[in-house]
Amino acid sequence: MKEPKDKRTKAYKKWLENQEKQEKKLALGDKIADFTKATGIDRAVKYVFGEDCGCEERQEYINKTVSKLFGRTHVHPLTEDEYNYVLSTKDLRRLNSQQQREMTKIYERVFNVKIVSSCSSCSFPSKVWRPLLRLIEAYN
């Protein structure tokens, strides 16, 4: 049986791969886990404290904390459609209200936040649009 063909664009695949590499570079908890595994510390800890020593929870906590400290607060990668949509707005000078609503939905999903603003047209470029464009550019 044939596997389904991956229909994502090359640009999106490359962007996603670069994003994953960059996230892995910043994952301090993963680096600590690799170090303890290479030196044998992890085996000693598991021998003393048992298999459920809490290492995985600490590793995840460190990864999340360091990511937030260094500005990597997005929690979900862009889908290909979102990637293409944000990229298509890159050269525009301004967005209409429909585009702003769509970009806000993307921003809220990717960064796992709810945008609350009394004047969305004033704050939209700096709070929503530019961060999404920077997210794309950061991994290209």
NULUM-109217 format. One line per 10 residues: for each residue x, y, z of N, C-alpha, C. Coordinates in pm, 1 decimal. Atoms other than C-alpha are relative to their C-alpha. Example, Ala and Ser with C-alpha at 12.3 -4.5 7.8 and 13.67 -1.06 7.14 Angstrom:
// NULUM-109217
89.0 -119.0 0.0 1230.0 -450.0 780.0 90.0 120.0 0.0; -82.0 -119.0 -6.0 1367.0 -106.0 714.0 -77.0 109.0 73.0
//
This chain:
// NULUM-109217
84.4 -118.2 0.0 0.0 0.0 0.0 88.6 124.0 0.0; -77.8 -122.4 10.6 136.6 340.5 -98.8 -33.9 95.6 113.1; 23.1 -104.2 -98.7 183.9 610.0 159.2 -52.8 123.0 -72.2; 50.4 -120.4 66.9 -6.7 930.1 83.9 114.5 97.7 -24.4; -103.9 -94.7 36.5 208.0 1188.5 -92.9 -14.6 127.3 83.3; -1.4 -124.1 -77.9 307.1 1490.5 117.0 -19.7 116.2 -95.3; 35.0 -105.8 93.6 140.2 1783.5 -59.8 38.9 139.4 49.5; -40.2 -130.6 -50.4 292.3 2059.6 150.4 106.7 60.2 -91.5; -97.3 -66.1 86.3 501.2 2318.8 -33.5 140.7 -13.2 57.4; -139.7 9.7 -43.7 880.4 2307.5 -20.5 34.9 112.3 96.9
-29.6 -114.5 -86.5 893.4 2653.6 135.2 -52.8 -24.2 141.0; 58.1 26.8 -131.6 660.3 2549.6 418.2 76.5 -111.3 70.8; -75.4 110.4 -61.9 847.1 2220.9 479.2 133.9 49.3 53.2; -129.3 -53.7 -42.9 1178.0 2407.3 495.6 -17.4 89.4 122.3; 25.7 -88.3 -113.4 1031.0 2670.2 729.9 -27.0 -81.6 126.5; 35.2 82.7 -114.4 885.9 2402.3 959.9 122.7 -74.0 53.6; -122.3 69.3 -41.0 1214.2 2209.8 964.7 93.8 95.4 74.0; -84.1 -99.4 -66.7 1408.2 2526.5 1053.3 -56.4 39.4 135.4; 64.2 -33.4 -126.8 1156.4 2608.6 1325.6 29.1 -107.9 104.1; -24.5 110.8 -92.3 1196.9 2264.2 1482.5 145.9 -4.2 44.3
-142.2 -2.7 -35.2 1578.6 2289.6 1468.5 28.9 111.1 100.3; -22.3 -113.4 -88.8 1572.4 2631.8 1632.6 -57.1 -26.3 138.9; 60.8 32.0 -129.0 1336.1 2515.5 1906.8 86.8 -99.5 76.3; -84.6 101.2 -63.2 1563.8 2217.6 1974.4 127.4 62.9 54.9; -120.6 -68.8 -45.9 1866.3 2450.5 2004.6 -22.9 68.5 133.2; 29.3 -76.0 -121.0 1695.1 2652.2 2276.6 -50.1 -85.7 115.6; 58.6 87.0 -101.1 1567.8 2352.1 2469.7 105.8 -39.2 103.5; -100.5 24.0 -103.7 1790.1 2371.2 2778.8 -27.9 -129.2 75.3; 34.9 124.0 -69.5 1600.7 2090.1 2948.6 45.5 -122.1 -77.9; -46.2 110.2 83.5 1680.7 1862.1 2654.3 152.0 -12.9 4.3
-146.3 2.2 -7.2 2048.7 1960.8 2668.0 46.8 -60.8 133.3; -34.8 56.7 -131.0 2062.7 1879.4 3039.5 -25.7 -149.9 0.1; 31.9 142.4 7.5 1892.3 1544.8 2974.0 104.4 -74.6 -82.1; -103.7 63.0 82.2 2144.2 1465.2 2697.5 131.1 -12.4 77.3; -123.0 1.7 -78.9 2433.1 1556.4 2927.5 -5.1 -108.1 107.8; 8.8 100.1 -107.4 2308.1 1341.5 3215.5 -0.2 -141.5 -56.7; -1.3 131.3 63.3 2253.2 1052.0 2976.4 141.6 -36.7 -44.5; -136.0 25.2 48.8 2603.0 1086.1 2824.7 96.4 -30.3 114.0; -91.3 20.6 -112.7 2768.4 1098.9 3166.0 -42.8 -113.2 92.4; 47.2 109.3 -84.3 2558.9 823.6 3322.7 -71.3 45.8 125.8
67.0 -53.4 -118.9 2407.2 1052.7 3584.3 -144.9 -47.4 5.1; 140.9 40.9 2.1 2056.4 958.2 3470.7 -18.6 -141.7 54.8; 11.2 137.5 -52.2 2119.0 589.6 3547.4 17.7 -2.4 152.1; -22.3 -5.8 -144.5 2252.0 675.2 3893.5 -123.3 54.7 71.8; 118.5 -60.4 -61.0 1950.5 893.8 3970.9 -115.2 -100.1 -0.4; 108.3 98.4 7.6 1708.3 625.5 3851.0 26.2 -118.4 92.7; -32.8 107.7 -92.8 1892.5 366.5 4059.9 -37.2 40.0 142.9; 26.3 -47.5 -136.0 1859.1 578.4 4374.4 -148.4 31.5 20.5; 136.1 -48.1 -18.2 1512.5 729.4 4319.0 -105.9 -82.5 -71.3; 95.9 81.2 73.9 1351.9 470.4 4092.8 -29.7 59.7 -137.0
30.3 -43.7 136.9 1214.8 501.9 3742.2 -78.5 130.9 -3.8; 80.5 -122.5 -1.8 969.9 779.4 3837.3 67.8 104.6 87.9; -77.6 -95.9 -78.4 1228.7 1031.6 3953.8 -41.3 144.3 -25.2; 45.6 -134.8 31.4 1052.4 1333.8 3800.0 87.1 71.9 -101.1; -91.5 -63.2 96.3 1323.6 1397.8 3541.1 -73.7 57.2 -121.3; 71.0 -46.6 119.5 1084.3 1426.4 3247.2 -79.8 126.4 29.6; 76.6 -118.7 -36.5 866.2 1677.9 3430.4 92.2 121.4 15.5; -95.9 -109.3 -15.0 1170.0 1888.0 3523.4 53.0 44.6 -136.1; -49.3 -31.5 133.8 1299.2 1868.3 3166.9 -101.3 86.8 -75.1; 104.9 -76.2 67.1 967.4 1993.8 3028.3 -16.0 138.6 62.6
12.4 -127.8 -69.8 943.6 2267.1 3293.9 113.6 94.8 -39.8; -115.6 -82.2 37.3 1295.3 2392.9 3213.4 -14.1 48.2 -144.4; 17.9 -39.4 140.5 1222.2 2391.5 2839.4 -100.0 114.0 -12.3; 103.7 -103.5 9.6 903.9 2597.1 2883.3 46.1 131.1 63.0; -43.5 -120.2 -71.0 1058.1 2840.6 3132.7 105.0 75.4 -79.6; -105.9 -65.2 76.8 1368.4 2910.3 2925.1 -55.8 57.7 -129.3; 60.8 -51.0 123.5 1159.9 2947.9 2608.9 -71.9 131.2 25.9; 70.8 -123.7 -32.7 944.8 3212.5 2777.6 97.7 113.2 30.7; -98.3 -102.2 -34.9 1248.9 3395.7 2913.5 65.3 60.2 -123.4; -68.3 -47.4 119.5 1402.6 3421.9 2568.2 -95.4 33.1 -113.7
94.4 -48.7 97.8 1086.3 3524.2 2388.0 -58.6 -104.2 -93.1; 56.6 105.1 83.5 992.3 3190.2 2236.0 -127.5 -48.8 67.5; 122.0 31.7 -73.2 637.8 3188.9 2362.0 -107.0 -66.1 -84.4; 104.4 65.1 78.3 451.8 3041.6 2068.7 -1.6 -148.5 33.4; 13.5 137.6 -44.4 318.6 2700.0 2147.2 -43.9 -93.8 -111.5; 45.6 83.1 111.2 178.0 2578.1 1816.4 63.6 50.7 -128.8; -54.2 -47.5 128.3 345.9 2587.7 1476.0 -112.7 42.0 -93.5; 96.5 -40.3 100.6 169.4 2754.5 1187.5 -33.4 -118.4 -89.9; 35.0 99.3 101.2 -23.2 2526.7 955.6 46.9 55.0 -134.7; -44.7 -47.2 130.8 67.8 2546.0 588.5 -90.8 111.3 -52.2
92.5 -104.2 44.2 -245.9 2747.6 510.7 26.6 132.1 72.3; -29.2 -120.7 -77.1 -166.4 2992.0 791.9 132.4 61.5 -46.0; -130.6 -45.6 47.0 195.7 3015.0 679.1 -16.0 77.0 -131.6; 19.2 -63.1 131.2 90.9 3094.5 320.8 -80.8 128.6 11.6; 83.5 -119.2 -17.2 -174.3 3342.9 437.2 82.7 115.7 56.4; -81.9 -105.0 -60.7 66.5 3536.3 659.9 104.7 47.4 -100.3; -101.4 -35.2 99.2 333.9 3526.3 390.0 -58.7 85.9 -112.2; 63.4 -77.1 107.7 87.3 3663.1 132.6 -26.6 144.9 40.5; 25.9 -137.1 -46.3 33.4 3974.2 347.3 128.7 78.5 24.3; -129.4 -60.3 -33.2 403.6 4047.5 385.9 23.7 134.3 -69.7
-28.8 -121.2 76.8 422.5 4313.3 112.4 -113.5 101.4 -1.7; 111.6 -93.7 -4.3 90.0 4481.1 185.0 31.0 115.1 96.4; -20.2 -114.8 -88.7 84.4 4825.8 342.0 -98.5 -1.5 115.9; 98.4 14.2 -108.0 -232.4 4763.5 540.9 -97.2 -110.8 -34.4; 95.5 109.6 17.2 -492.9 4495.0 590.7 -141.1 50.6 24.7; 139.2 -36.7 -24.3 -868.3 4525.6 566.6 -50.6 -73.5 124.3; 51.6 56.9 -125.3 -1091.8 4424.5 858.0 -12.9 -152.0 -6.8; 9.5 145.8 15.5 -1151.1 4072.8 720.4 137.4 -64.7 19.1; -135.8 52.2 -13.1 -775.7 4013.0 691.8 48.8 12.3 144.0; -41.0 -18.1 -139.6 -719.9 4153.6 1039.7 -63.2 -105.5 90.1
66.4 103.4 -80.4 -977.2 3915.2 1187.4 66.5 -136.0 -21.7; -64.0 128.2 30.7 -815.0 3619.3 1011.2 138.9 -8.9 64.5; -133.8 -2.5 -60.0 -465.9 3720.0 1126.1 -9.3 -9.5 153.0; 18.1 7.2 -145.0 -593.7 3766.2 1481.2 -31.3 -142.9 42.7; 29.6 141.3 -31.3 -737.9 3412.0 1478.6 126.4 -83.5 -5.4; -126.3 74.4 12.9 -403.4 3277.1 1359.3 89.4 29.6 119.1; -84.3 -40.9 -111.6 -215.1 3476.2 1624.1 -45.1 -65.1 130.6; 52.9 56.2 -124.7 -444.1 3359.3 1905.1 25.3 -150.4 7.8; -23.8 143.8 -1.4 -406.7 2993.2 1803.0 148.4 -31.6 19.3; -143.2 28.7 -4.7 -29.5 3002.3 1754.3 59.7 35.1 135.6
-58.3 -46.0 -125.6 52.5 3198.5 2069.2 -84.6 -35.4 121.7; 87.4 45.5 -107.3 -232.8 3054.7 2276.8 -38.6 112.9 95.5; 45.1 -115.6 -76.9 -358.2 3396.1 2390.5 -128.0 52.9 -62.2; 121.0 -65.8 48.8 -678.6 3593.3 2355.4 30.6 149.1 -10.7; -25.3 -142.4 21.5 -642.7 3941.6 2204.7 -122.1 78.4 45.6; 106.4 -87.6 -47.2 -848.4 4201.1 2389.8 50.6 142.4 -17.9; -42.5 -136.3 26.8 -824.6 4555.1 2259.4 -122.3 84.4 -33.2; 110.5 -89.2 30.9 -1056.8 4852.0 2242.8 15.8 61.4 -139.1; -25.8 -58.1 131.8 -893.9 4974.2 1919.5 90.6 -94.7 -77.2; -80.8 101.2 67.0 -782.8 4678.8 1715.7 74.6 53.3 -121.4
-68.8 -50.7 118.5 -694.6 4881.4 1405.8 127.9 74.9 36.6; -120.0 -72.8 -43.1 -444.0 5091.5 1603.1 110.7 -95.0 46.0; -99.6 89.0 -57.3 -270.0 4807.4 1781.8 27.9 -123.6 -84.9; -13.8 121.0 80.3 -307.6 4539.8 1514.9 138.9 -19.8 -59.7; -131.8 24.4 62.0 20.4 4595.9 1325.8 108.0 -41.6 99.7; -107.2 30.7 -95.1 242.8 4590.1 1634.1 -28.0 -122.7 86.1; 31.2 111.3 -90.2 57.9 4329.1 1841.6 -26.8 -131.6 -70.8; 39.8 122.4 68.2 -52.1 4077.6 1578.7 79.7 -24.2 -128.1; -54.2 20.4 134.4 77.1 4127.9 1227.0 152.0 -13.5 1.3; -146.6 5.6 -1.8 447.1 4203.2 1291.3 53.6 -122.9 73.6
-49.5 122.2 -63.4 494.1 3919.5 1543.2 -15.0 -124.8 -87.9; 17.8 114.0 89.3 352.2 3671.8 1290.9 100.6 4.7 -115.0; -100.1 -12.2 106.5 577.1 3806.9 1015.6 139.9 -31.6 52.8; -130.1 31.2 -60.1 876.9 3788.8 1252.2 14.5 -149.8 23.6; -3.0 144.8 -22.0 784.9 3429.1 1334.8 38.3 -72.1 -129.0; -33.6 61.3 128.5 801.7 3337.8 967.3 144.0 29.4 -38.1; -134.4 -40.4 38.8 1120.3 3532.1 903.9 107.1 -60.4 89.2; -98.7 53.4 -92.9 1295.0 3392.6 1211.4 51.5 -137.5 -41.2; -39.3 135.0 36.0 1305.2 3044.4 1064.6 30.2 -16.8 -148.4; -36.8 9.0 142.6 1371.3 3127.7 697.7 148.6 15.9 -17.0
//
